């Protein structure tokens, strides 16, 4: 029989406040509004406790007070008076079958330095804390702030109790005035949903092996619908399925009474069960599976899980790409990393290796792990960053941001060297590369006489003569003395904020320090600020820039990061894992050859691997097709690693190009290199028409045997190119120049003009392919721009801008022609054009009739070289 006092307390615990709309499907298990739980009228809530100790003095006043703004007219208030406080609720019996959510209201007033947070501790049978979830810290909020913690799924099987606390701590200075108030404290259980796959990190090499499992516990309905959806990288739904769960009954009867509820009270029963789905994944790529539980009350819980299905892809045994796990929280075990890392296209991994006497098992694990990776052609870089917790630095706690120079060079080596002896002894036979500090720790770059200091450190660390390479962090913006002999072997370069691909190329072009190799970081753009295409393009550009400009090692920085990582904080794949893997696998061990001109002007970079096979990376900010012959065994690989044969059109490959880079493999090496070697000796043609201009084309035989053949140079309509056919014969490796002449028509357009060179080559078999080149018509000293716009009265305004980059002033007469016999040409003159922009304006009435038409501007030099520039512009609004 529940007595009257217990009944009042039970009502306080189990009746939700009418002023709040609580979490869907929640079952309330504790509630306190500080209105009906002061039976002995001592202004202290019944069952609540207060802890005392350092910085939590007795004289700090905490009591319930009337407050008209509180939910029930009362709140619990702590008055800041030079100290902090810890105030805790009664212990509430819980179970690991459920998730939990906490809500409360908090108000801070009048304080400057103190701060407060609400937390929930999950404890075992003896009230020892096993897990904790907290709110953020609050200071002076002025008005009430709504606190929300969870849902929290407790993972420890020994959890039996939950205790909600208000923690107030002092700041840099103490507050003698001000207060923190707590109100409307609510704890509820929720159905617990756990979604996982049959892989510890959700990366598969077989799409048929993927299984997604949804485990439910504590649900109110016995047979809810579980809905699975398969989404692609752009969150487009590919497939779905709904499965009705057959749940089993679980009853939560309190084995012990909580601090305030009679033990005979039973909470509403729940159900538990699990179900699995094999998503019908048809091709390699990145996917998400969305799992939602549909009940009669709606869809209270939705979970997303990411999956990567990776294609088979060979990585060079001595590639440049790696992952840096230094300074990163690693959510996977060594055993799991041993399975994951070989699937990511890397040849290197950085690991923090400094462990203490209390972590003897870690030493064994590191030795085994490095041996396992070595067997898979992955080298380990040992990183000495933060010392182990059991190392005594004069009895002081080291700040989390202590630099490696602070740890090793500003402290007597007798403090830290014994701790490192075992690490170095056990690992130096397996680990040949060592780094001082995490990647962005550049403290030694600013250290006085760093060369002398690193030499001394090296002698202490590797005093037994180990043959190792030592490196340290270095800022990109810090110039290294090029002629001063370094006592380290590599510099890990970093910048804040991270560099883009273009910036990386610029800095890598600077002279490197003699005897020191440069290692770079690849740091993806954050998800919260950029879309997937932009982030993918930038990631590949960084990797390409590092390859082209000579970075010795290229590391992905902090790969386990929800916002900018290749994996999530929980160790599951992000949408950038596959682009990284594809680029790293295909570019590893290659060397940069150059760039070819494509007919559609798409950007591209060519690389050659150790076997002499040529790879092209190609992209274009504007989607377009490139039609060009590339070889006999061409495959196009997208950033997700999916490979396909391109369509053929008149024996030429059709490539669909976009801003997402594509990798073209299987190119004919000799044809690719012959394209690179075919060049015009003169890149400019004087803008003097109807007279012959001499030029040469350089050819180089890149086939393994002698070849013969012909070329034809094809210019724009009206151009005369003499001769129309050029024959050649070349021994293997030979070069030759062949002359030709160009006669420009009277209306030839000035500026950059594309030409096509058609090759017929007889080698071990006939080859027919085209090379694309550009010639500039006109003097590069004269720059000309033409723009159009419609005025409000429909007059077409044409603006001409000219500038002379040469040394002598020049005079011009200008003629503008518009289509249609009724529109007469317009004339302007430009006198003494120098290195300042000259602006002239033309106008046509009824300009809307000219929209979409082409205007021709003819600019003729008066006297001098009598140059002529023809410029065309399309009329736009």
KOLSE-49058 format. One record per residue (C-alpha): x, y, z; residue number from 1. Coordinates in pm, whole numbers. Each point is the difference from the previous one (the first is absolute). Example, Ala and Ser with C-alpha at 12.3 -4.5 7.8 and 13.67 -1.06 7.14 Angstrom:
[[1230 -450 780] 1]
[[137 344 -66] 2]
This chain:
[[0 0 0] 1]
[[148 334 -103] 2]
[[-12 250 287] 3]
[[-100 364 -41] 4]
[[356 138 -15] 5]
[[104 -257 -261] 6]
[[-314 81 -199] 7]
[[89 373 -6] 8]
[[355 -80 -109] 9]
[[-125 -241 -266] 10]
[[-229 266 -142] 11]
[[294 240 -15] 12]
[[206 -261 -183] 13]
[[-250 -132 -253] 14]
[[-223 292 -101] 15]
[[127 204 -292] 16]
[[-31 378 16] 17]
[[-286 128 -208] 18]
[[208 289 -129] 19]
[[238 -217 -201] 20]
[[-33 -221 -307] 21]
[[248 -276 74] 22]
[[184 -245 -226] 23]
[[-218 -228 -213] 24]
[[-27 -354 139] 25]
[[174 97 327] 26]
[[-96 -163 330] 27]
[[69 238 286] 28]
[[193 -154 291] 29]
[[91 311 198] 30]
[[-129 354 23] 31]
[[70 283 243] 32]
[[-132 356 -19] 33]
[[102 83 363] 34]
[[-360 69 104] 35]
[[-129 -305 191] 36]
[[316 -172 121] 37]
[[92 188 319] 38]
[[-193 -200 258] 39]
[[201 124 298] 40]
[[-4 366 -116] 41]
[[379 44 13] 42]
[[22 164 -346] 43]
[[190 -303 -124] 44]
[[-155 -245 -251] 45]
[[-66 -341 156] 46]
[[235 -272 -120] 47]
[[248 243 -161] 48]
[[362 4 118] 49]
[[283 247 6] 50]
[[371 -81 -21] 51]
[[267 201 183] 52]
[[372 22 -57] 53]
[[270 220 -154] 54]
[[-166 296 -175] 55]
[[-340 -125 125] 56]
[[-21 167 344] 57]
[[-280 -24 259] 58]
[[-51 375 13] 59]
[[-133 17 -357] 60]
[[-378 21 46] 61]
[[-228 -235 -196] 62]
[[-377 -12 65] 63]
[[-342 -12 -163] 64]
[[-151 342 -67] 65]
[[-326 135 -126] 66]
[[28 127 -356] 67]
[[-291 111 -213] 68]
[[185 -90 -320] 69]
[[55 -363 107] 70]
[[-230 -270 -139] 71]
[[-175 -63 334] 72]
[[101 324 178] 73]
[[310 -148 170] 74]
[[359 -71 -103] 75]
[[325 -113 160] 76]
[[250 289 20] 77]
[[372 5 80] 78]
[[141 341 96] 79]
[[352 61 -122] 80]
[[212 99 298] 81]
[[357 -86 -88] 82]
[[-47 -371 -67] 83]
[[-168 -272 -202] 84]
[[-246 -278 72] 85]
[[-110 -347 -108] 86]
[[-371 -73 54] 87]
[[-139 -344 -90] 88]
[[-345 -149 -41] 89]
[[-117 -323 162] 90]
[[133 -312 -170] 91]
[[-251 -133 -252] 92]
[[-7 -369 -91] 93]
[[68 -58 -372] 94]
[[75 -282 -242] 95]
[[234 -38 -296] 96]
[[-302 -107 -206] 97]
[[-96 364 -59] 98]
[[131 332 -116] 99]
[[-37 304 226] 100]
[[-64 371 -44] 101]
[[40 282 252] 102]
[[-163 342 -15] 103]
[[31 288 244] 104]
[[4 376 22] 105]
[[305 195 115] 106]
[[48 369 70] 107]
[[321 187 78] 108]
[[-17 357 130] 109]
[[257 255 110] 110]
[[317 -211 -18] 111]
[[299 75 -221] 112]
[[235 -296 40] 113]
[[-187 -301 138] 114]
[[-164 -250 -232] 115]
[[-251 -281 39] 116]
[[-110 -312 -180] 117]
[[-263 -272 46] 118]
[[118 -360 -25] 119]
[[-135 -350 42] 120]
[[217 -276 149] 121]
[[-80 -365 -67] 122]
[[120 -210 295] 123]
[[34 -362 102] 124]
[[-166 -169 296] 125]
[[250 172 235] 126]
[[-58 348 -148] 127]
[[338 0 -178] 128]
[[-19 208 -317] 129]
[[36 -207 -320] 130]
[[-117 248 -265] 131]
[[-82 372 -7] 132]
[[-180 235 -236] 133]
[[12 377 44] 134]
[[-147 322 -130] 135]
[[225 281 -117] 136]
[[129 253 251] 137]
[[-211 308 75] 138]
[[88 331 160] 139]
[[-219 309 35] 140]
[[-314 -97 -195] 141]
[[-221 276 149] 142]
[[-317 -197 -84] 143]
[[-82 -371 20] 144]
[[186 -229 -242] 145]
[[-153 -333 -106] 146]
[[247 -286 56] 147]
[[-26 -317 -208] 148]
[[226 -306 39] 149]
[[-43 -309 -213] 150]
[[-141 -229 -107] 151]
[[280 -194 172] 152]
[[33 -373 -60] 153]
[[193 -142 292] 154]
[[242 -270 -110] 155]
[[133 -137 327] 156]
[[-194 -313 107] 157]
[[54 76 372] 158]
[[-188 331 -6] 159]
[[-275 4 268] 160]
[[-53 361 109] 161]
[[-21 348 -151] 162]
[[78 320 195] 163]
[[-59 349 -140] 164]
[[229 274 130] 165]
[[56 373 -18] 166]
[[373 78 5] 167]
[[120 358 60] 168]
[[372 75 -13] 169]
[[210 310 49] 170]
[[157 182 -289] 171]
[[330 185 -31] 172]
[[-120 219 288] 173]
[[-264 -65 264] 174]
[[-347 155 -12] 175]
[[-133 152 322] 176]
[[-328 102 -161] 177]
[[-244 -181 -225] 178]
[[-183 -332 -5] 179]
[[-89 -312 -195] 180]
[[-356 -142 14] 181]
[[-131 -343 -101] 182]
[[-361 -86 -89] 183]
[[-222 -249 -180] 184]
[[231 -304 21] 185]
[[-133 -290 -205] 186]
[[140 -346 -76] 187]
[[-170 -246 -234] 188]
[[78 -328 -161] 189]
[[-24 -47 -376] 190]
[[-8 -295 -232] 191]
[[358 -91 -74] 192]
[[97 -48 -364] 193]
[[341 -132 -101] 194]
[[76 -25 -371] 195]
[[317 -175 -113] 196]
[[142 -212 -279] 197]
[[193 -324 -5] 198]
[[325 199 -44] 199]
[[175 187 284] 200]
[[66 300 -229] 201]
[[-262 -44 -280] 202]
[[253 -29 -282] 203]
[[-60 -296 -232] 204]
[[170 -147 -304] 205]
[[-304 -213 -91] 206]
[[-333 175 -46] 207]
[[-189 -325 64] 208]
[[139 -29 354] 209]
[[-167 314 140] 210]
[[-250 -65 280] 211]
[[-163 280 199] 212]
[[-150 -97 336] 213]
[[-240 203 211] 214]
[[-25 -98 367] 215]
[[-282 149 207] 216]
[[-57 -9 372] 217]
[[-260 164 219] 218]
[[-253 75 -273] 219]
[[-363 45 107] 220]
[[-147 -199 -290] 221]
[[69 -365 -55] 222]
[[1 6 -381] 223]
[[112 339 -139] 224]
[[104 44 -363] 225]
[[372 42 -67] 226]
[[60 188 -322] 227]
[[334 -28 -183] 228]
[[106 235 -280] 229]
[[312 -28 -217] 230]
[[137 343 -107] 231]
[[287 86 -233] 232]
[[275 256 62] 233]
[[-238 285 -95] 234]
[[-270 -131 239] 235]
[[-220 -118 -289] 236]
[[-210 -303 96] 237]
[[92 -313 -195] 238]
[[-206 -263 181] 239]
[[-200 -58 318] 240]
[[-168 -270 202] 241]
[[-234 -14 300] 242]
[[16 -289 246] 243]
[[-240 -55 289] 244]
[[189 -80 317] 245]
[[-117 -289 218] 246]
[[96 121 345] 247]
[[42 -193 321] 248]
[[-126 134 331] 249]
[[247 148 246] 250]
[[-125 112 341] 251]
[[186 263 196] 252]
[[-76 -74 363] 253]
[[222 188 237] 254]
[[224 -245 184] 255]
[[76 260 264] 256]
[[-195 305 98] 257]
[[137 327 -119] 258]
[[59 279 248] 259]
[[-354 122 -28] 260]
[[-234 -264 -152] 261]
[[-138 -310 169] 262]
[[149 -321 -143] 263]
[[-340 -144 -88] 264]
[[-53 257 -277] 265]
[[24 -144 -350] 266]
[[54 221 -303] 267]
[[-175 -72 -330] 268]
[[131 -313 -167] 269]
[[203 13 -320] 270]
[[88 -227 -284] 271]
[[329 -91 -164] 272]
[[103 -161 -326] 273]
[[224 28 -303] 274]
[[-24 -31 -376] 275]
[[248 15 -289] 276]
[[2 114 -362] 277]
[[229 -78 -291] 278]
[[0 326 -199] 279]
[[-5 -76 -375] 280]
[[323 184 -86] 281]
[[71 -36 -372] 282]
[[338 169 -38] 283]
[[301 127 191] 284]
[[-42 334 175] 285]
[[-96 191 313] 286]
[[-346 -56 145] 287]
[[-211 83 302] 288]
[[-271 -213 153] 289]
[[-275 189 179] 290]
[[-181 -205 264] 291]
[[-318 128 160] 292]
[[-244 -153 246] 293]
[[-361 72 -85] 294]
[[-245 -31 287] 295]
[[-361 103 44] 296]
[[124 324 149] 297]
[[213 92 -302] 298]
[[368 -55 -77] 299]
[[179 66 329] 300]
[[347 -121 -95] 301]
[[207 22 -318] 302]
[[356 -126 -38] 303]
[[243 40 -291] 304]
[[291 -228 -64] 305]
[[265 42 -272] 306]
[[146 -278 -213] 307]
[[284 -9 -252] 308]
[[33 -282 -252] 309]
[[351 18 -144] 310]
[[108 -152 -331] 311]
[[320 -201 -33] 312]
[[283 244 -72] 313]
[[375 -54 4] 314]
[[217 248 193] 315]
[[371 45 -72] 316]
[[212 -176 259] 317]
[[193 320 78] 318]
[[-266 264 -41] 319]
[[1 351 148] 320]
[[-346 11 157] 321]
[[-81 -64 365] 322]
[[-225 76 295] 323]
[[112 202 299] 324]
[[-153 -133 321] 325]
[[219 232 210] 326]
[[-210 240 203] 327]
[[-321 -174 -112] 328]
[[-244 -195 215] 329]
[[14 -353 -139] 330]
[[-335 -179 45] 331]
[[122 -337 -130] 332]
[[221 -261 161] 333]
[[334 -107 -147] 334]
[[-164 -319 -122] 335]
[[-269 199 -181] 336]
[[254 245 -142] 337]
[[199 -295 -130] 338]
[[-305 -101 -204] 339]
[[-97 353 -108] 340]
[[328 171 -98] 341]
[[98 -237 -285] 342]
[[-336 84 -163] 343]
[[60 377 -5] 344]
[[273 31 -264] 345]
[[276 101 242] 346]
[[365 -99 39] 347]
[[71 197 320] 348]
[[-165 57 337] 349]
[[104 227 286] 350]
[[-63 -137 347] 351]
[[45 150 348] 352]
[[232 -251 171] 353]
[[99 153 336] 354]
[[-137 -228 271] 355]
[[79 -44 369] 356]
[[76 -272 250] 357]
[[-368 -47 79] 358]
[[-71 -72 -370] 359]
[[225 -301 -56] 360]
[[-267 -165 -216] 361]
[[9 298 -237] 362]
[[365 -66 -74] 363]
[[-80 -359 -100] 364]
[[-290 121 -212] 365]
[[216 260 -179] 366]
[[270 -255 -80] 367]
[[-256 -244 -142] 368]
[[-183 275 -187] 369]
[[313 135 -170] 370]
[[96 -351 -107] 371]
[[-349 -65 -142] 372]
[[6 326 -198] 373]
[[352 -66 -131] 374]
[[-124 -331 -140] 375]
[[-258 204 -195] 376]
[[256 254 -131] 377]
[[-106 277 242] 378]
[[280 181 182] 379]
[[-52 152 346] 380]
[[124 344 106] 381]
[[36 6 378] 382]
[[-120 332 146] 383]
[[125 120 338] 384]
[[-265 248 106] 385]
[[-153 -4 348] 386]
[[160 -196 284] 387]
[[-190 -277 181] 388]
[[-212 84 302] 389]
[[230 -183 240] 390]
[[301 219 -85] 391]
[[64 246 283] 392]
[[92 349 -121] 393]
[[88 144 341] 394]
[[-340 -104 133] 395]
[[-179 233 -239] 396]
[[-275 -72 -247] 397]
[[122 84 -348] 398]
[[-226 227 -204] 399]
[[-171 -178 -287] 400]
[[157 241 -249] 401]
[[358 -36 126] 402]
[[236 3 -299] 403]
[[263 -265 -65] 404]
[[273 263 55] 405]
[[-149 72 345] 406]
[[3 -371 82] 407]
[[343 -98 -127] 408]
[[217 311 -7] 409]
[[-125 214 287] 410]
[[19 -287 252] 411]
[[299 -200 119] 412]
[[23 -316 -214] 413]
[[30 -218 310] 414]
[[-374 61 51] 415]
[[-120 -137 -334] 416]
[[282 -203 -153] 417]
[[-45 -314 217] 418]
[[-366 -6 -107] 419]
[[100 0 -368] 420]
[[278 -255 28] 421]
[[-229 -302 -15] 422]
[[-211 156 -278] 423]
[[304 66 -218] 424]
[[170 -330 81] 425]
[[-304 -208 -86] 426]
[[-109 190 -310] 427]
[[310 143 -165] 428]
[[82 -333 -172] 429]
[[-345 10 -163] 430]
[[-64 375 -24] 431]
[[257 188 -208] 432]
[[-174 338 -8] 433]
[[-60 217 307] 434]
[[-172 336 40] 435]
[[33 241 293] 436]
[[-345 136 85] 437]
[[-332 -13 -181] 438]
[[-28 136 -352] 439]
[[-90 358 91] 440]
[[250 22 287] 441]
[[258 235 -153] 442]
[[167 94 327] 443]
[[349 -103 -115] 444]
[[-25 222 -308] 445]
[[14 298 238] 446]
[[248 -155 241] 447]
[[328 191 36] 448]
[[274 -194 -175] 449]
[[-234 -287 -86] 450]
[[273 -182 -191] 451]
[[217 -35 310] 452]
[[-296 -98 217] 453]
[[-128 -270 -238] 454]
[[351 -143 -33] 455]
[[20 -33 378] 456]
[[-347 -156 16] 457]
[[87 -242 -274] 458]
[[308 -118 187] 459]
[[-204 -55 315] 460]
[[-294 -173 -164] 461]
[[196 -224 -235] 462]
[[324 -35 192] 463]
[[26 -370 -85] 464]
[[66 82 -364] 465]
[[-339 -80 -146] 466]
[[-21 89 -370] 467]
[[-310 216 -2] 468]
[[-137 313 -167] 469]
[[-113 282 229] 470]
[[-243 278 -83] 471]
[[-194 285 157] 472]
[[-287 236 -71] 473]
[[65 315 -201] 474]
[[-234 284 -104] 475]
[[-43 68 -372] 476]
[[37 374 58] 477]
[[331 -34 186] 478]
[[295 27 -236] 479]
[[267 -263 71] 480]
[[363 111 -40] 481]
[[85 -181 -327] 482]
[[375 -24 59] 483]
[[8 -87 370] 484]
[[56 -372 50] 485]
[[-299 -155 171] 486]
[[35 -274 261] 487]
[[-335 -155 -85] 488]
[[-109 -190 -311] 489]
[[-351 120 -80] 490]
[[-234 285 79] 491]
[[-374 -55 40] 492]
[[-142 323 -143] 493]
[[-330 145 121] 494]
[[-197 323 -8] 495]
[[-296 152 179] 496]
[[-243 31 -168] 497]
[[82 -298 -223] 498]
[[126 64 -353] 499]
[[-208 -56 -312] 500]
[[137 -199 -292] 501]
[[111 317 -181] 502]
[[167 141 312] 503]
[[174 -333 60] 504]
[[143 11 -352] 505]
[[125 356 55] 506]
[[181 -81 323] 507]
[[147 -326 -130] 508]
[[152 197 -289] 509]
[[220 186 250] 510]
[[359 -126 46] 511]
[[29 -289 244] 512]
[[258 -26 275] 513]
[[306 -197 -98] 514]
[[-3 -355 131] 515]
[[-354 25 143] 516]
[[-301 -157 -168] 517]
[[-341 167 16] 518]
[[-310 -177 125] 519]
[[-340 156 -58] 520]
[[-346 -31 150] 521]
[[-324 -43 -191] 522]
[[-278 168 199] 523]
[[-352 -28 -146] 524]
[[-243 291 6] 525]
[[-263 -15 280] 526]
[[-334 -160 -77] 527]
[[-194 270 177] 528]
[[122 264 -247] 529]
[[39 -177 -336] 530]
[[-193 -245 -217] 531]
[[127 -344 -94] 532]
[[120 91 -351] 533]
[[200 299 126] 534]
[[160 -203 280] 535]
[[82 -291 -231] 536]
[[151 226 -266] 537]
[[214 181 258] 538]
[[115 -327 160] 539]
[[123 -143 -331] 540]
[[157 334 -95] 541]
[[202 3 321] 542]
[[120 -354 -66] 543]
[[93 81 -361] 544]
[[179 323 95] 545]
[[206 -181 262] 546]
[[93 -269 -255] 547]
[[91 240 -280] 548]
[[212 232 211] 549]
[[214 -257 170] 550]
[[-140 -71 345] 551]
[[181 -313 123] 552]
[[-286 -117 223] 553]
[[-366 107 -11] 554]
[[-213 -61 311] 555]
[[-370 35 63] 556]
[[-25 212 315] 557]
[[-225 -132 278] 558]
[[-193 -252 -212] 559]
[[-245 -74 284] 560]
[[-202 322 9] 561]
[[-374 53 -52] 562]
[[40 337 -171] 563]
[[313 -32 -212] 564]
[[119 -360 19] 565]
[[13 -302 -226] 566]
[[-169 -193 281] 567]
[[-243 106 271] 568]
[[80 46 368] 569]
[[-157 -342 56] 570]
[[225 -172 -255] 571]
[[-245 -36 -291] 572]
[[72 123 -355] 573]
[[-75 356 -110] 574]
[[-89 104 -353] 575]
[[366 91 -67] 576]
[[153 -339 80] 577]
[[-49 -140 -350] 578]
[[127 312 -186] 579]
[[311 -11 221] 580]
[[47 -373 -57] 581]
[[-51 24 -377] 582]
[[246 289 -41] 583]
[[258 -144 241] 584]
[[-11 -347 -156] 585]
[[32 124 -358] 586]
[[255 277 60] 587]
[[231 -187 238] 588]
[[344 -56 -143] 589]
[[-66 202 -318] 590]
[[191 295 -141] 591]
[[-151 308 -159] 592]
[[36 24 -379] 593]
[[-188 318 -87] 594]
[[-328 119 -146] 595]
[[-152 -50 -345] 596]
[[-241 234 -171] 597]
[[-343 -159 -40] 598]
[[-247 111 -267] 599]
[[-245 121 264] 600]
[[273 171 207] 601]
[[-57 -220 306] 602]
[[271 12 268] 603]
[[214 -312 23] 604]
[[322 -139 145] 605]
[[194 -299 -133] 606]
[[199 -240 219] 607]
[[215 -305 -80] 608]
[[40 -296 235] 609]
[[301 -228 51] 610]
[[-115 -228 -283] 611]
[[-18 287 -248] 612]
[[-380 11 -3] 613]
[[-152 347 -40] 614]
[[-293 126 208] 615]
[[-195 322 -60] 616]
[[-200 190 264] 617]
[[-256 225 -172] 618]
[[-269 246 112] 619]
[[-190 308 -114] 620]
[[-206 249 202] 621]
[[-251 2 -287] 622]
[[-137 -345 -93] 623]
[[98 -99 -353] 624]
[[110 -286 -220] 625]
[[355 -54 -116] 626]
[[31 -210 -318] 627]
[[358 -119 -54] 628]
[[190 -322 -74] 629]
[[199 -115 306] 630]
[[89 -367 -50] 631]
[[-124 -354 -41] 632]
[[-77 -96 361] 633]
[[-140 320 143] 634]
[[-206 -6 319] 635]
[[-156 299 177] 636]
[[0 -20 381] 637]
[[-217 241 200] 638]
[[89 125 348] 639]
[[-201 -284 156] 640]
[[229 -252 -171] 641]
[[-259 -116 -255] 642]
[[154 -89 -336] 643]
[[-161 -6 -344] 644]
[[101 -5 -364] 645]
[[-76 330 -175] 646]
[[-220 15 -308] 647]
[[168 27 -341] 648]
[[-83 255 -271] 649]
[[188 -30 -330] 650]
[[270 -204 176] 651]
[[38 271 269] 652]
[[-89 -29 367] 653]
[[-290 201 139] 654]
[[70 124 353] 655]
[[-275 166 207] 656]
[[186 256 209] 657]
[[-120 199 304] 658]
[[151 171 304] 659]
[[46 -339 168] 660]
[[338 -126 -123] 661]
[[13 -320 -202] 662]
[[297 -231 -45] 663]
[[68 -133 -349] 664]
[[210 -318 4] 665]
[[131 -229 -273] 666]
[[115 287 -222] 667]
[[247 -73 -278] 668]
[[330 119 144] 669]
[[172 79 -331] 670]
[[-299 197 -133] 671]
[[-31 197 325] 672]
[[369 91 2] 673]
[[-6 87 -371] 674]
[[-283 241 76] 675]
[[207 157 276] 676]
[[303 35 -228] 677]
[[-174 154 -303] 678]
[[50 377 24] 679]
[[-3 309 -223] 680]
[[325 194 22] 681]
[[-183 333 -38] 682]
[[-310 55 212] 683]
[[-89 346 -138] 684]
[[-104 101 -352] 685]
[[23 370 -90] 686]
[[-340 146 -84] 687]
[[109 78 -355] 688]
[[-239 -164 -243] 689]
[[38 -163 -341] 690]
[[373 -53 30] 691]
[[192 -314 101] 692]
[[121 -45 358] 693]
[[263 -269 54] 694]
[[-14 -251 286] 695]
[[126 -349 89] 696]
[[-147 -300 170] 697]
[[223 -213 222] 698]
[[-60 -375 4] 699]
[[149 -269 222] 700]
[[-29 -374 -56] 701]
[[-113 -152 331] 702]
[[-61 -349 -139] 703]
[[244 -282 70] 704]
[[83 -41 -369] 705]
[[49 224 -303] 706]
[[-318 152 -141] 707]
[[-114 188 -308] 708]
[[-309 189 -83] 709]
[[-163 331 -84] 710]
[[-155 292 180] 711]
[[-260 251 -115] 712]
[[-43 333 180] 713]
[[-363 113 0] 714]
[[-77 365 77] 715]
[[-323 203 11] 716]
[[-199 53 -317] 717]
[[182 228 -241] 718]
[[350 -70 132] 719]
[[254 -126 -253] 720]
[[262 -240 139] 721]
[[280 -95 -238] 722]
[[80 -282 -60] 723]
[[-330 -173 73] 724]
[[188 -325 70] 725]
[[331 -52 181] 726]
[[178 -336 -23] 727]
[[246 -130 258] 728]
[[219 -299 82] 729]
[[154 -36 344] 730]
[[216 -259 172] 731]
[[-91 -93 359] 732]
[[54 304 224] 733]
[[85 238 -287] 734]
[[-121 359 -26] 735]
[[-62 212 -309] 736]
[[-129 346 -102] 737]
[[-220 39 -303] 738]
[[-69 347 -148] 739]
[[-338 133 -110] 740]
[[-160 335 -78] 741]
[[-327 165 98] 742]
[[-190 261 -206] 743]
[[-276 172 197] 744]
[[-323 115 -168] 745]
[[-99 364 16] 746]
[[-265 -73 269] 747]
[[210 -230 220] 748]
[[-95 46 366] 749]
[[272 126 230] 750]
[[95 -170 323] 751]
[[46 -366 92] 752]
[[-105 -228 -283] 753]
[[-20 -384 22] 754]
[[156 -221 -270] 755]
[[-15 -374 -49] 756]
[[292 -213 -118] 757]
[[-111 -336 -143] 758]
[[261 -278 24] 759]
[[25 -317 -205] 760]
[[280 -208 154] 761]
[[121 -335 -127] 762]
[[163 -189 288] 763]
[[-62 -365 91] 764]
[[-347 85 -135] 765]
[[-167 315 -138] 766]
[[-102 271 247] 767]
[[-230 293 -76] 768]
[[-34 272 261] 769]
[[-20 377 36] 770]
[[205 252 195] 771]
[[-158 332 100] 772]
[[201 321 24] 773]
[[-63 374 28] 774]
[[158 290 -187] 775]
[[-43 362 97] 776]
[[-95 229 -290] 777]
[[120 355 52] 778]
[[253 180 215] 779]
[[-20 -103 364] 780]
[[84 359 94] 781]
[[-346 118 -108] 782]
[[-282 -115 224] 783]
[[-357 50 -120] 784]
[[-333 -59 175] 785]
[[-353 44 -133] 786]
[[-320 -18 208] 787]
[[-369 65 -75] 788]
[[-305 102 202] 789]
[[-354 121 -61] 790]
[[-89 340 143] 791]
[[-343 74 145] 792]
[[-114 157 -331] 793]
[[99 -323 -187] 794]
[[311 163 -143] 795]
[[287 -246 -42] 796]
[[314 136 165] 797]
[[331 -151 -112] 798]
[[306 83 212] 799]
[[350 -34 -145] 800]
[[301 -13 234] 801]
[[359 5 -132] 802]
[[339 10 166] 803]
[[356 -7 -138] 804]
[[253 -201 202] 805]
[[279 100 -241] 806]
[[249 284 48] 807]
[[-107 227 -290] 808]
[[-336 181 -31] 809]
[[-214 -125 -290] 810]
[[-292 150 -202] 811]
[[-296 -206 -123] 812]
[[-316 47 -199] 813]
[[-288 -224 104] 814]
[[-299 -123 -204] 815]
[[-300 -180 156] 816]
[[-223 -206 -232] 817]
[[-350 -119 90] 818]
[[-198 -251 -210] 819]
[[-269 140 -227] 820]
[[38 240 -296] 821]
[[-189 280 175] 822]
[[255 26 278] 823]
[[303 194 -112] 824]
[[342 -65 138] 825]
[[110 227 287] 826]
[[346 154 21] 827]
[[222 113 286] 828]
[[364 101 29] 829]
[[245 -71 278] 830]
[[296 236 24] 831]
[[327 -61 184] 832]
[[-110 -325 173] 833]
[[232 -73 293] 834]
[[-7 -211 313] 835]
[[-334 149 110] 836]
[[-340 -129 -93] 837]
[[-169 193 -282] 838]
[[-380 -30 1] 839]
[[-225 67 -300] 840]
[[-378 -46 -21] 841]
[[-220 -85 -300] 842]
[[-381 -7 -1] 843]
[[-275 -148 -218] 844]
[[-369 84 21] 845]
[[-248 -290 23] 846]
[[273 -202 155] 847]
[[-238 -282 94] 848]
[[0 -101 -369] 849]
[[371 -80 28] 850]
[[-25 -236 299] 851]
[[176 -325 -84] 852]
[[173 151 -304] 853]
[[375 32 -49] 854]
[[177 336 -32] 855]
[[338 40 -172] 856]
[[252 259 118] 857]
[[291 72 -234] 858]
[[289 198 147] 859]
[[268 126 -248] 860]
[[330 152 105] 861]
[[73 344 -149] 862]
[[360 -1 -125] 863]
[[259 -212 180] 864]
[[-39 -375 -51] 865]
[[-350 41 -145] 866]
[[-138 -273 220] 867]
[[-363 -104 -32] 868]
[[-206 -153 283] 869]
[[-335 -167 -67] 870]
[[-217 -59 305] 871]
[[-346 -158 13] 872]
[[-255 18 280] 873]
[[-344 -155 50] 874]
[[-267 256 93] 875]
[[-142 -67 347] 876]
[[-226 199 230] 877]
